[in-house]
Amino acid sequence: MAYTALAYDLYTLDHHTLLQDKLVKRLRIKDQFQGARYETYVSAAFIRAGFDVVLEDENNPAQTHCEFIASHQATGLQYSVEAKSRHRAGFLGQTGTPKPLEEIEADVYKLLQQALAKKAEHERIIFIDVNVPPEGSTAFEMKWFKKVAAQLVRLEESQNAENPWPSAFVFFTNHPYHYVGNEQPEPGRTAVLGTINLPDFKQPHLAAFGKYPAITQLFESIMNHTVIPKDFS
């Protein structure tokens, strides 16, 4: 499933003329694979959700920038998108000795800060892969979800009132294929949505979603497009 999911994402980018040689090269370098793989997934997820994607110029070192600009086809709304994946020693091409699985936690606070500090021209959407072993429970009951939710609260409560963090939609994902053996059942992928400095989402999500059709479409696409099509029209 890990291989076929990557193949589908590469196909999606190639079909929309967004598959760059630089990305393919990074996927072939062991210690760069994880970041390149996650960027591939996030870009493909936006395309499947009905967005146009324009990649940022990575050759401009003068300033920080997000991964790409996503334009929602139905509304014309534009978003600056940043993608980050939590590295773990000994997994996904990273050097070092891996921790016991029970000691791996969704400690993504610094990644959140780094993503929010990037320069962005539009409203922000941040994707963070928490990279933790699978749990046998629903998304909102998982330990990693409770931990990242607490970290979002901590970010808001500890921010400088005169210079607060920019508002952002934050998608937390987990694709834990590399934590299970080849003979074990496919663990499945998980995604949850959080926010920072968006008061509307302090209310129940269903009420807030009506004000953000592009985010609604993106979230529904991520949750529903989990099976690779058997053929393409």
Secondary structure, DSSP 8 states (H G I E B T S, - for coil): -HHHHHHHHHHHHHHTT---HHHHHHHTSGGGHHHHHHHHHHHHHHHHTTEEEEE--TT-TTS---SEEEEETTT--EEEEEEEE---TTSTT--S----GGG-----HHHHHHHHHS--SSEEEEEEE------SS-GGGSHHHHHHHHHHHHHHHHSBTTB----EEEEEEE--GGGS-TTS-----EEEEEEES-GGGGS-HHHHHTT-HHHHHHHHHHHH--S--SS--
